[in-house]
Amino acid sequence: MTAGREQERVLRLVVAYDGTDFHGFAAQRDQRTVEGVLTAALARVLRGPVDVACAGRTDSGVHAWHQVVSCPVPADTDVQVVAHSLNSQLAPEVVVRAAGLEDAAFDARRAAQWRAYRYTILNGDTPDPFRARYSWYVPERLDLARMRLGADPFFGEHDFSSFCRKGPEGSTAVRRVLGSEWFDGGEGVLVYEIRATAFCWQMVRSIVGTLVDVGIGKIRPGEILGILRARDRSLAGRIAPPHGLCLWDVGYALGSVTS
């Protein structure tokens, strides 16, 4: 890891993980995190300290199917050897789905143009133990048509203060949403997908919790735009639990291979 800048490339990893037993992605002292176990394994493979960037810092208990991680490496790094070694150490809890080398300027976070999250709900009379780690079981009957109407106002650029935990002084909750829709997965499975250039803290979970309240009739679909414009967190609904949420995809400019 002492090679000059001209001799370096950037390792790009597409990583999936089960977030159940992690305290989020970002490294934290005295906490088990995805970044913590991943960087420790990378350091063993690359035989030196590593500094990683990620496309999205998922919270405690949140999963990922398409997290993108990057770090500088020597230009002659064999990415397949790295990926195989990481999987042998970390799978099945953390898995490298794809690996490649990018130009030295590539940064998984700064280069990302959008992120997509999926939230899965199981709606029915009986919980499913095989879906329990990855979906929120809601026993009340949900009206999907109402939830779809409620999802529409989130599209576009808005101040999402009503749907975010308050950030540091001077931070903004303005975000641009590129897609917001529900899918019927059958057998009581409902999936919400939201795509945006960036997200603020607990934004997706707050939106989903509010849309579930729309689905059971506590909030009317027509009230969503007013809640959004009010910029008042107390007006929105509950916060959905983390285990139903998954970082599903990340988009980059044409030319960056991310799959």
N, C-alpha and C positions, 0 to 999 in steps of 0.2 A: 504493500500500500504506500510505498515511498516513491513511486514513479512520478515523473513530472506530468503536468497537466496535459501536454501533448501526447503522452503515452497512456492516458486514461480514457475509459469509456464509462458509460453508466449502465449498470445492471438494472433491467426492468423485469419485475416479477408480477404476475397476476396471481393473487393469493385468495383462497377461500378458507373460511374458518367458522367453527362453531363457537360463538361468543359466550356460551352459557357460563363457563367457569373462568372467564377473564374479566378483569376490571377495566374493560375498554381496550382500545387499541394503543393509545399513547402511553409511553413508559412512565411509571410512577414509582416513587420510592416505597419499598416494602409492599408492593402490590403486584400480583401476577397479571401481566398484560400481554397482548398479542405482540406488540413491538418488542417487549422485553424478551420473550422466548425466541422471536424471530431473529433479533440482532445477536443474541447469544449464539444461536446456531450458525448464523452467517459468519460470525467472528471465528468460530471453530473451522468452518470450511475455508475461509479466505486467509486464515492465520494472521489476523490483525483486527483492530477495532474498526467498526463500521458506523456510518452516520446515515440513517435512512430517512426518506421522505415518503409520505403516503397521500393518496388521493382524498381520503376522508377519514377523520378521526372518529370512529364509531364509539358509542358509549358502552358502559358496562352492560353485558348481556345481549348486545346487538351482534348479529351475524353478518357475514359477507360472503358473496359468491364471486365478486369481481373487484376486490380491493387491488389497487395498483401501488406497488412499492418500488422505490428506486434508491440506488446508492452507487458512488463511484467505485470502479474496480479497474485493475490493469486491463489493457486492451486485449491481451491474450487469454482472458478468462474463458474457460469452457462452461458455458451457461447450462448445458445439459447435465454436466457433472455436478454443478452447484445445485440445480433443481432436484436431482436424484438424491443428493446427500441431505438436503433440507427435508425432503419428504420422508427419508428413512429415519430422521430424528424426530419429526414433529407430527407426521400423519397418525391417525386420521383427523386429529383436532384442528391442525393447520396444514393446508396442502398448497403447494405451488402448482397451479394449473398450466402456466406457460411462462417462458423465460426468454429474454433476448437482450441484445446490446443496443443502446441508443447513443447518440452523440453526447459529448461531455456536458452540453448545456441542458440536457433533459432533466426535468424535475417533476416527479409524479403529481405533486400538488399544484405547482404553478402552471404547468402545461395543460392541466385538465380544463376542458371547456364546459363540461356539464357532468353531473352525477345523477344516477337514478336509484331510488330506493323502492323496495316492495315491502308492503305490510300484509301479512296473512292472518285472516280471521277464520275460525271454525265456528259456524253458526248452526245449531241444531239441538236436539233433545239430549244427546249423549256426548261427553268428551271423548277424545281419541288419544290414548296414551302414546301412540306412535307419531302424533303430530304435536304433542304437548310442548316440546322444547322449541318449536318453530312457529307456533301460531297462538293467537289469543282466542280462547274459547269464550264465546258470548252466547248464553242460553236464550236470551230474549230474541224474539223474531225480528229480523232486520229487513227493512224495506229497501231493496237494492236500488230501485228507481229513484227514491228520495235521496239516497246517498250519492247517486250519480249527479243529480241536480245540485246537491250541496258541494260537490267537488269542483264544479265548473268555475265559480268565482275566483279560485286560487290561481288560475292561469293568468300569466302576465306579470308585470312588475308591481310589487306592493310593499308596504311596510308591514312586516309580519309580527309586530310587537305583541299582538293579541295571541300569537301562537308560538312564542319563544320564551325561554327563561331569559331574564334580563342579563345582558352582557356587561362587560367592563364599561366604565365611564367613557363617554365619547364614541362608543361603538354604535353601529347602525343595524337595524333589522330589515333593511330594504333588500329584497331578493327578487330574482326574475325566474319565474316558474315557466317551464317549456311544455309541460304536460302534467295532467292531473285527472286520473280516471280509475274506475273500478272494473274488475273483471270477475265473471262468475266461473270459478274453477270446477263446479259440480260437486256433488256430495256434501253440500254445506260449506264449501271452501270459497271465501271471497277474498280477492286480492286487490289492494290499492297500490297503484304505481304513480309515483311523482318524480318528475325530472326537472332539475333546476341548475342554474350556473353555480349556485352555492346554497348552503343551508345554514340556519342558525341553530343554537342549542335546543334540542327537544322539539324542533319545528314539526317534523313528520309525525311524531307520536302525539303531539297536541292536535294536529289536524285530524289524524285518524280518530282520536278519542272524541273529538267534536262531531265528526261525521257519523260515528256510532250513535251518538246522542240524537243525531238527525234520523238515523235509521230506526230507532225505537220510538221516535215521536216526541222527544223532549225538546228538540229544537227544530224549527221549520227551515226547509232549504232556503227560503227567501231571507232568512235572518243572517245567513253567513256573510254576505257582503257588508252588512252593517257592523257585524262583529269585527271583520277585517279592518274596516275603516276607523273603528273606534280606537284601535291601538291600546286595548285594555285587556290584559290577560284574564282578569276575573270574569269577563263576559263569555269566554270560550268554554268548551266542555272539558271533560277529564283528560288526563294524559294516559295514552295507551301504554301497556307494559312493554318493556324492551324486547322480550323474546320473540315477538312477532315480526320484528323489523330486520331487514336484510339490505345491505349495500349491494345492489344488483348489477350495476354497470357503470362505466366511466367512459366519457367521450373525449377524444383528443383530435387535434388537427390532422388532416390527411397527411399521411407519411409516417406517423407514429404507430407502430404495430403494437396493439394492446390485447390481442387475443391469442 
